[in-house]
Amino acid sequence: MEDKSRDKDTDPAQAQASGKVENDEKAGIVQALRQEFKNKEMGEVPAWMKNKRLLMDIAAIAQSGRWSPSCELAEDWMLQPGSPDFKLFKKARWHRLELLILGKKGTPYEDGMFFVDVCIPPDYPFKGPVMKFMTKIYHPCTNERGDCGHFGIPNDHCHTWSPKIKLLDLCAQFYEIVHKPSHGGGLWPECSKQFKDNRDEFNRIAKEWTKKYAS
């Protein structure tokens, strides 16, 4: 009888080669990020930029097509058909990143552009990023100031943060919670109650805010 086990199992040599290509690509992205910072600042790369885990996380985001070197390019990308659901880009100061979310069709946030500040702590990943909406959004899991301390994602406000969580996964989870909210975590009681008891009115106001602040 013919042994077909090799057809079912991944060739170890092939898997190893594929992993090496992926790691080499990430290493190239990391080197480009460091060089870009050095060119712009005309100085040595600071200790913060030597956080290998953070750079590898950014490299993974770049591999997914969700990294942009500037806000302007990120906004241009948003206008392109078939663009990804969110994009991360760096702000003027490297320890602050910004997440740009495109509102999903069929939701009150459709076609809105929502900017979320992502502050990376010096001891990342042992401490999680702090995230805050910079664009006003009518949402039961935040408040009028854009605080996200109870947004339901692991961050420095939440004991469920783990160093195993990758930045790409965190951004993807944030994106999903924006479009599939719960009734909230107590930051905005009025909005949370309306979301729970009067969804039509909630949707109307959320659409108005999207048009006014995120278009």
JOFENCOR-V663777 format. One record per run of one state. SS is the DSSP state (H for helix, E for strand, - for the rest). FROM is the first residue (numbers start at 1). LEN is the number of residues. If there is no record, write none. Layout:
BEGIN
<<SS	FROM	LEN> <SS	FROM	LEN>>
END
This chain:
BEGIN
<<-	1	4> <H	5	4> <-	9	3> <H	12	30> <-	42	5> <H	47	4> <-	51	1> <H	52	12> <-	64	3> <E	67	2> <-	69	2> <H	71	8> <-	79	7> <E	86	5> <-	91	5> <E	96	7> <-	103	10> <E	113	7> <-	120	10> <E	130	4> <-	134	13> <E	147	1> <-	148	19> <H	167	13> <-	180	9> <H	189	9> <-	198	1> <H	199	15> <-	214	2>>
END
